[in-house]
Amino acid sequence: MPLLGPLVAYLPTPRGPEGEVRTDPLEELVDRAVRAGASGVAVLGSTGGYPYLTAGERRSVVEAGVAAADGRVPVVAGVGAFTTDEVVVHTIVAERSGAAAVLLPTLAYLPLTDAEVLDLVRDVADAARVPVWLYHNPVSTSFRYEVDTLARAAQVPGVGGVKDRGSDPAELRDRVRALTGAVPAHVELGCSGDVIGVEGLLAGARTWHTGLGGVLPEWYVAVAGAAADGRADEARALMARLAPVAELVASLGGPRAVHAVSALRGVDVGDLPAPLHPVDRDGVAALDRALSTLGDPPPPTPGSGPAQTQTRAPRPAPAPDPDAEP
């Protein structure tokens, strides 16, 4: 039985004027994602700004997310911190708050070695009572999981999945295909990337983790559903329509722009924590134009959405590689 399924929507953390966590907008975002057909939701990822939250605020976010999901889909909680002891505490709090899995990044001030990362994975997985997802995010953490190291980490008992990424579509496809035969069968292979993540699904990954999908869930569910069903042409055509928005969000600074998109879509998630600045007026106007050009998403395909998380389907056959030699 897969834990997550085709599309996990990563949510921003709403804040009030004094920086306090606001749970009502978070609950609305969770409900929108679930009703759109997301197969899981995640809090306290990069989009959720986990490094900027206290332990108590993190607990409030997980509790609000779990309450809003109300058992309809699994909730993943990020547990990143600088020390192993802190990560273990966040893991225990998250699972006691109802998280179905925890997401483990390699957060560090001093770049970590492979041996240090493997020790971190073992210690956290040993302490956890829910599956641990390994998070590869070299841009933010300065640690790059080579495929062999990630495959070794996936062998650790208690690891339930990996969230991998690539610098471009070809690298992501290559990494997914290499990991497909290297990780244990019970470990879900996932990928991230608001723009290129669909290529991971088409290459055989089970799960697409996306931050922009947290505020545009209908579109991302449609793309992921087509990819998970092996409808490569349809998935890529839908992504081509969505790509201008996703690329603009990436150019404006991912989590910053997700806040702006959320507000444009009717859910005000408040201010970013200082010293982060919001997207400026010109950027917001550009996002508004891009969203208006995007239009309405296609209707959901019958049988897609959360129900897909109830049974384990075989990984789809890899789609043809557009970069391959004829």
ZASETOR-892542 format. One record per residue (C-alpha): residue in one letter; residue number from 1; x, y, z. Coordinates in nm, 3 decimals. Layout:
[node "A", NUM, [X, Y, Z]]
...
This chain:
[node "M", 1, [0.000, 0.000, 0.000]]
[node "P", 2, [0.155, 0.333, -0.100]]
[node "L", 3, [0.163, 0.595, 0.170]]
[node "L", 4, [0.122, 0.902, -0.047]]
[node "G", 5, [0.037, 0.852, -0.413]]
[node "P", 6, [0.071, 1.077, -0.718]]
[node "L", 7, [0.050, 1.433, -0.583]]
[node "V", 8, [0.150, 1.575, -0.246]]
[node "A", 9, [0.066, 1.945, -0.204]]
[node "Y", 10, [0.311, 2.140, 0.014]]
[node "L", 11, [0.150, 2.427, 0.199]]
[node "P", 12, [0.276, 2.769, 0.310]]
[node "T", 13, [0.251, 2.855, 0.678]]
[node "P", 14, [0.008, 3.147, 0.729]]
[node "R", 15, [0.121, 3.416, 0.975]]
[node "G", 16, [-0.042, 3.706, 1.150]]
[node "P", 17, [0.092, 4.062, 1.186]]
[node "E", 18, [0.306, 3.964, 1.486]]
[node "G", 19, [0.441, 3.653, 1.316]]
[node "E", 20, [0.201, 3.416, 1.492]]
[node "V", 21, [0.079, 3.105, 1.311]]
[node "R", 22, [-0.275, 3.143, 1.175]]
[node "T", 23, [-0.450, 2.809, 1.155]]
[node "D", 24, [-0.772, 2.910, 0.976]]
[node "P", 25, [-0.606, 2.988, 0.640]]
[node "L", 26, [-0.395, 2.674, 0.672]]
[node "E", 27, [-0.706, 2.465, 0.723]]
[node "E", 28, [-0.862, 2.626, 0.415]]
[node "L", 29, [-0.557, 2.542, 0.205]]
[node "V", 30, [-0.563, 2.181, 0.326]]
[node "D", 31, [-0.932, 2.148, 0.243]]
[node "R", 32, [-0.885, 2.298, -0.103]]
[node "A", 33, [-0.602, 2.057, -0.180]]
[node "V", 34, [-0.799, 1.756, -0.061]]
[node "R", 35, [-1.113, 1.855, -0.249]]
[node "A", 36, [-0.905, 1.912, -0.563]]
[node "G", 37, [-0.786, 1.552, -0.543]]
[node "A", 38, [-0.439, 1.574, -0.389]]
[node "S", 39, [-0.337, 1.236, -0.253]]
[node "G", 40, [-0.149, 1.390, 0.040]]
[node "V", 41, [-0.063, 1.725, 0.196]]
[node "A", 42, [0.261, 1.836, 0.357]]
[node "V", 43, [0.340, 2.105, 0.610]]
[node "L", 44, [0.674, 2.244, 0.730]]
[node "G", 45, [0.854, 2.190, 0.404]]
[node "S", 46, [1.055, 2.461, 0.232]]
[node "T", 47, [0.732, 2.629, 0.122]]
[node "G", 48, [0.615, 2.615, 0.483]]
[node "G", 49, [0.926, 2.794, 0.611]]
[node "Y", 50, [1.013, 2.538, 0.876]]
[node "P", 51, [1.351, 2.693, 0.974]]
[node "Y", 52, [1.172, 3.013, 1.080]]
[node "L", 53, [0.931, 2.847, 1.325]]
[node "T", 54, [0.966, 2.762, 1.693]]
[node "A", 55, [0.896, 2.412, 1.820]]
[node "G", 56, [0.557, 2.522, 1.953]]
[node "E", 57, [0.463, 2.685, 1.623]]
[node "R", 58, [0.561, 2.372, 1.436]]
[node "R", 59, [0.335, 2.164, 1.659]]
[node "S", 60, [0.044, 2.404, 1.595]]
[node "V", 61, [0.095, 2.375, 1.219]]
[node "V", 62, [0.096, 1.995, 1.224]]
[node "E", 63, [-0.208, 1.978, 1.450]]
[node "A", 64, [-0.401, 2.220, 1.227]]
[node "G", 65, [-0.305, 2.031, 0.912]]
[node "V", 66, [-0.406, 1.696, 1.058]]
[node "A", 67, [-0.736, 1.834, 1.186]]
[node "A", 68, [-0.819, 1.986, 0.848]]
[node "A", 69, [-0.729, 1.670, 0.657]]
[node "D", 70, [-0.956, 1.477, 0.895]]
[node "G", 71, [-0.829, 1.140, 0.782]]
[node "R", 72, [-0.908, 1.199, 0.416]]
[node "V", 73, [-0.543, 1.200, 0.306]]
[node "P", 74, [-0.211, 1.149, 0.487]]
[node "V", 75, [-0.030, 1.453, 0.627]]
[node "V", 76, [0.350, 1.474, 0.600]]
[node "A", 77, [0.540, 1.699, 0.843]]
[node "G", 78, [0.888, 1.837, 0.791]]
[node "V", 79, [1.125, 1.784, 1.084]]
[node "G", 80, [1.444, 1.956, 0.967]]
[node "A", 81, [1.679, 2.110, 1.224]]
[node "F", 82, [2.052, 2.162, 1.276]]
[node "T", 83, [2.108, 1.889, 1.535]]
[node "T", 84, [1.999, 1.528, 1.543]]
[node "D", 85, [1.848, 1.572, 1.890]]
[node "E", 86, [1.625, 1.853, 1.763]]
[node "V", 87, [1.518, 1.649, 1.463]]
[node "V", 88, [1.425, 1.356, 1.684]]
[node "V", 89, [1.216, 1.581, 1.910]]
[node "H", 90, [1.036, 1.733, 1.611]]
[node "T", 91, [0.974, 1.382, 1.478]]
[node "I", 92, [0.818, 1.260, 1.801]]
[node "V", 93, [0.600, 1.571, 1.831]]
[node "A", 94, [0.487, 1.545, 1.469]]
[node "E", 95, [0.386, 1.180, 1.496]]
[node "R", 96, [0.205, 1.242, 1.826]]
[node "S", 97, [0.022, 1.528, 1.652]]
[node "G", 98, [-0.107, 1.285, 1.390]]
[node "A", 99, [0.141, 1.312, 1.103]]
[node "A", 100, [0.141, 1.002, 0.883]]
[node "A", 101, [0.505, 1.050, 0.784]]
[node "V", 102, [0.794, 1.288, 0.846]]
[node "L", 103, [1.014, 1.459, 0.590]]
[node "L", 104, [1.387, 1.464, 0.670]]
[node "P", 105, [1.605, 1.729, 0.502]]
[node "T", 106, [1.979, 1.757, 0.554]]
[node "L", 107, [1.971, 2.099, 0.720]]
[node "A", 108, [2.313, 2.215, 0.839]]
[node "Y", 109, [2.532, 2.523, 0.877]]
[node "L", 110, [2.845, 2.318, 0.809]]
[node "P", 111, [2.792, 2.105, 0.495]]
[node "L", 112, [2.742, 1.743, 0.594]]
[node "T", 113, [2.939, 1.443, 0.476]]
[node "D", 114, [2.781, 1.123, 0.347]]
[node "A", 115, [2.869, 0.945, 0.672]]
[node "E", 116, [2.705, 1.218, 0.880]]
[node "V", 117, [2.389, 1.210, 0.670]]
[node "L", 118, [2.364, 0.833, 0.695]]
[node "D", 119, [2.401, 0.854, 1.073]]
[node "L", 120, [2.127, 1.120, 1.083]]
[node "V", 121, [1.894, 0.897, 0.881]]
[node "R", 122, [1.961, 0.596, 1.106]]
[node "D", 123, [1.907, 0.793, 1.428]]
[node "V", 124, [1.584, 0.955, 1.312]]
[node "A", 125, [1.441, 0.639, 1.157]]
[node "D", 126, [1.522, 0.447, 1.476]]
[node "A", 127, [1.332, 0.703, 1.685]]
[node "A", 128, [1.036, 0.743, 1.449]]
[node "R", 129, [0.718, 0.541, 1.467]]
[node "V", 130, [0.597, 0.665, 1.127]]
[node "P", 131, [0.774, 0.636, 0.791]]
[node "V", 132, [1.061, 0.875, 0.725]]
[node "W", 133, [1.088, 1.040, 0.384]]
[node "L", 134, [1.438, 1.145, 0.277]]
[node "Y", 135, [1.447, 1.493, 0.128]]
[node "H", 136, [1.711, 1.582, -0.132]]
[node "N", 137, [1.732, 1.961, -0.161]]
[node "P", 138, [2.090, 2.059, -0.246]]
[node "V", 139, [2.005, 2.423, -0.323]]
[node "S", 140, [1.884, 2.495, 0.030]]
[node "T", 141, [2.094, 2.250, 0.231]]
[node "S", 142, [2.427, 2.244, 0.042]]
[node "F", 143, [2.421, 1.864, 0.054]]
[node "R", 144, [2.387, 1.668, -0.268]]
[node "Y", 145, [2.270, 1.310, -0.240]]
[node "E", 146, [2.449, 1.108, -0.503]]
[node "V", 147, [2.227, 0.828, -0.629]]
[node "D", 148, [2.435, 0.561, -0.453]]
[node "T", 149, [2.420, 0.745, -0.120]]
[node "L", 150, [2.047, 0.802, -0.147]]
[node "A", 151, [1.995, 0.436, -0.231]]
[node "R", 152, [2.200, 0.336, 0.076]]
[node "A", 153, [1.998, 0.569, 0.296]]
[node "A", 154, [1.676, 0.421, 0.158]]
[node "Q", 155, [1.786, 0.080, 0.288]]
[node "V", 156, [1.769, 0.202, 0.649]]
[node "P", 157, [1.477, 0.036, 0.836]]
[node "G", 158, [1.203, 0.290, 0.893]]
[node "V", 159, [1.261, 0.486, 0.573]]
[node "G", 160, [0.936, 0.492, 0.376]]
[node "G", 161, [1.024, 0.709, 0.080]]
[node "V", 162, [1.263, 0.943, -0.094]]
[node "K", 163, [1.194, 1.287, -0.236]]
[node "D", 164, [1.456, 1.337, -0.504]]
[node "R", 165, [1.521, 1.618, -0.747]]
[node "G", 166, [1.728, 1.697, -1.054]]
[node "S", 167, [1.871, 2.012, -1.203]]
[node "D", 168, [1.690, 1.954, -1.533]]
[node "P", 169, [1.440, 1.705, -1.680]]
[node "A", 170, [1.705, 1.473, -1.820]]
[node "E", 171, [1.892, 1.446, -1.489]]
[node "L", 172, [1.568, 1.388, -1.299]]
[node "R", 173, [1.463, 1.109, -1.534]]
[node "D", 174, [1.807, 0.950, -1.509]]
[node "R", 175, [1.803, 0.964, -1.128]]
[node "V", 176, [1.452, 0.820, -1.104]]
[node "R", 177, [1.536, 0.534, -1.335]]
[node "A", 178, [1.855, 0.457, -1.143]]
[node "L", 179, [1.678, 0.469, -0.808]]
[node "T", 180, [1.386, 0.255, -0.928]]
[node "G", 181, [1.607, -0.051, -0.925]]
[node "A", 182, [1.813, 0.053, -0.624]]
[node "V", 183, [1.563, 0.134, -0.348]]
[node "P", 184, [1.366, -0.140, -0.169]]
[node "A", 185, [1.023, -0.220, -0.310]]
[node "H", 186, [0.847, -0.085, 0.001]]
[node "V", 187, [1.015, 0.256, -0.030]]
[node "E", 188, [0.811, 0.503, -0.232]]
[node "L", 189, [1.012, 0.686, -0.491]]
[node "G", 190, [0.914, 1.053, -0.514]]
[node "C", 191, [1.042, 1.363, -0.685]]
[node "S", 192, [1.007, 1.738, -0.653]]
[node "G", 193, [1.020, 2.042, -0.880]]
[node "D", 194, [0.722, 2.260, -0.964]]
[node "V", 195, [0.831, 2.275, -1.328]]
[node "I", 196, [1.004, 1.943, -1.402]]
[node "G", 197, [0.855, 1.709, -1.142]]
[node "V", 198, [0.609, 1.564, -1.393]]
[node "E", 199, [0.907, 1.411, -1.575]]
[node "G", 200, [0.990, 1.216, -1.261]]
[node "L", 201, [0.642, 1.062, -1.257]]
[node "L", 202, [0.669, 0.976, -1.626]]
[node "A", 203, [1.004, 0.808, -1.559]]
[node "G", 204, [0.853, 0.582, -1.293]]
[node "A", 205, [0.837, 0.778, -0.967]]
[node "R", 206, [0.527, 0.719, -0.754]]
[node "T", 207, [0.489, 1.065, -0.602]]
[node "W", 208, [0.531, 1.428, -0.704]]
[node "H", 209, [0.598, 1.669, -0.416]]
[node "T", 210, [0.518, 2.030, -0.512]]
[node "G", 211, [0.498, 2.362, -0.330]]
[node "L", 212, [0.309, 2.548, -0.602]]
[node "G", 213, [0.063, 2.259, -0.600]]
[node "G", 214, [-0.035, 2.369, -0.250]]
[node "V", 215, [-0.197, 2.684, -0.390]]
[node "L", 216, [-0.284, 2.560, -0.740]]
[node "P", 217, [-0.392, 2.206, -0.650]]
[node "E", 218, [-0.646, 2.156, -0.929]]
[node "W", 219, [-0.383, 2.210, -1.197]]
[node "Y", 220, [-0.117, 1.996, -1.036]]
[node "V", 221, [-0.360, 1.713, -0.964]]
[node "A", 222, [-0.459, 1.714, -1.332]]
[node "V", 223, [-0.098, 1.696, -1.452]]
[node "A", 224, [-0.001, 1.432, -1.195]]
[node "G", 225, [-0.308, 1.222, -1.268]]
[node "A", 226, [-0.230, 1.209, -1.638]]
[node "A", 227, [0.136, 1.125, -1.569]]
[node "A", 228, [0.054, 0.856, -1.313]]
[node "D", 229, [-0.182, 0.694, -1.564]]
[node "G", 230, [0.091, 0.690, -1.827]]
[node "R", 231, [-0.077, 0.953, -2.048]]
[node "A", 232, [0.253, 1.123, -2.124]]
[node "D", 233, [0.136, 1.346, -2.410]]
[node "E", 234, [-0.157, 1.478, -2.205]]
[node "A", 235, [0.059, 1.533, -1.897]]
[node "R", 236, [0.320, 1.726, -2.092]]
[node "A", 237, [0.056, 1.932, -2.274]]
[node "L", 238, [-0.104, 2.032, -1.943]]
[node "M", 239, [0.237, 2.111, -1.796]]
[node "A", 240, [0.318, 2.328, -2.098]]
[node "R", 241, [0.016, 2.542, -2.008]]
[node "L", 242, [0.115, 2.556, -1.643]]
[node "A", 243, [0.489, 2.607, -1.700]]
[node "P", 244, [0.485, 2.987, -1.752]]
[node "V", 245, [0.330, 3.032, -1.407]]
[node "A", 246, [0.564, 2.779, -1.245]]
[node "E", 247, [0.872, 2.929, -1.410]]
[node "L", 248, [0.771, 3.280, -1.302]]
[node "V", 249, [0.721, 3.157, -0.946]]
[node "A", 250, [1.067, 3.001, -0.950]]
[node "S", 251, [1.225, 3.321, -1.083]]
[node "L", 252, [1.058, 3.528, -0.809]]
[node "G", 253, [1.181, 3.302, -0.531]]
[node "G", 254, [0.963, 2.993, -0.481]]
[node "P", 255, [0.815, 3.025, -0.131]]
[node "R", 256, [0.792, 3.404, -0.162]]
[node "A", 257, [0.593, 3.375, -0.482]]
[node "V", 258, [0.372, 3.096, -0.344]]
[node "H", 259, [0.256, 3.343, -0.078]]
[node "A", 260, [0.162, 3.589, -0.351]]
[node "V", 261, [-0.018, 3.324, -0.560]]
[node "S", 262, [-0.213, 3.213, -0.254]]
[node "A", 263, [-0.333, 3.570, -0.194]]
[node "L", 264, [-0.427, 3.609, -0.561]]
[node "R", 265, [-0.627, 3.288, -0.531]]
[node "G", 266, [-0.820, 3.415, -0.231]]
[node "V", 267, [-0.629, 3.285, 0.072]]
[node "D", 268, [-0.417, 3.549, 0.244]]
[node "V", 269, [-0.131, 3.371, 0.423]]
[node "G", 270, [0.013, 3.689, 0.568]]
[node "D", 271, [0.370, 3.810, 0.575]]
[node "L", 272, [0.694, 3.624, 0.537]]
[node "P", 273, [0.922, 3.622, 0.842]]
[node "A", 274, [1.186, 3.896, 0.845]]
[node "P", 275, [1.430, 3.941, 0.687]]
[node "L", 276, [1.245, 3.786, 0.390]]
[node "H", 277, [1.061, 4.036, 0.169]]
[node "P", 278, [0.739, 3.968, -0.019]]
[node "V", 279, [0.723, 3.972, -0.397]]
[node "D", 280, [0.716, 4.335, -0.511]]
[node "R", 281, [0.424, 4.505, -0.686]]
[node "D", 282, [0.557, 4.436, -1.035]]
[node "G", 283, [0.607, 4.070, -0.952]]
[node "V", 284, [0.256, 4.036, -0.814]]
[node "A", 285, [0.117, 4.200, -1.127]]
[node "A", 286, [0.314, 3.957, -1.344]]
[node "L", 287, [0.181, 3.663, -1.144]]
[node "D", 288, [-0.174, 3.795, -1.177]]
[node "R", 289, [-0.137, 3.820, -1.555]]
[node "A", 290, [0.011, 3.471, -1.579]]
[node "L", 291, [-0.267, 3.321, -1.369]]
[node "S", 292, [-0.537, 3.494, -1.574]]
[node "T", 293, [-0.383, 3.356, -1.894]]
[node "L", 294, [-0.369, 3.006, -1.743]]
[node "G", 295, [-0.746, 2.983, -1.717]]
[node "D", 296, [-0.941, 2.701, -1.558]]
[node "P", 297, [-0.793, 2.354, -1.505]]
[node "P", 298, [-0.938, 2.055, -1.685]]
[node "P", 299, [-1.203, 1.854, -1.500]]
[node "P", 300, [-1.069, 1.569, -1.287]]
[node "T", 301, [-1.038, 1.227, -1.445]]
[node "P", 302, [-1.276, 0.971, -1.287]]
[node "G", 303, [-1.092, 0.755, -1.036]]
[node "S", 304, [-0.809, 1.001, -0.979]]
[node "G", 305, [-0.732, 1.174, -0.652]]
[node "P", 306, [-0.716, 1.051, -0.292]]
[node "A", 307, [-0.871, 0.713, -0.366]]
[node "Q", 308, [-0.551, 0.625, -0.548]]
[node "T", 309, [-0.372, 0.611, -0.215]]
[node "Q", 310, [-0.578, 0.315, -0.097]]
[node "T", 311, [-0.426, 0.047, -0.316]]
[node "R", 312, [-0.076, -0.010, -0.437]]
[node "A", 313, [-0.050, 0.000, -0.812]]
[node "P", 314, [0.265, -0.105, -0.994]]
[node "R", 315, [0.495, 0.174, -1.097]]
[node "P", 316, [0.404, 0.288, -1.450]]
[node "A", 317, [0.629, 0.192, -1.735]]
[node "P", 318, [0.868, 0.476, -1.804]]
[node "A", 319, [0.747, 0.714, -2.074]]
[node "P", 320, [0.959, 0.761, -2.385]]
[node "D", 321, [1.254, 0.988, -2.316]]
[node "P", 322, [1.232, 1.294, -2.540]]
[node "D", 323, [1.607, 1.346, -2.501]]
[node "A", 324, [1.698, 0.993, -2.612]]
[node "E", 325, [1.874, 0.925, -2.940]]
[node "P", 326, [1.641, 0.784, -3.208]]
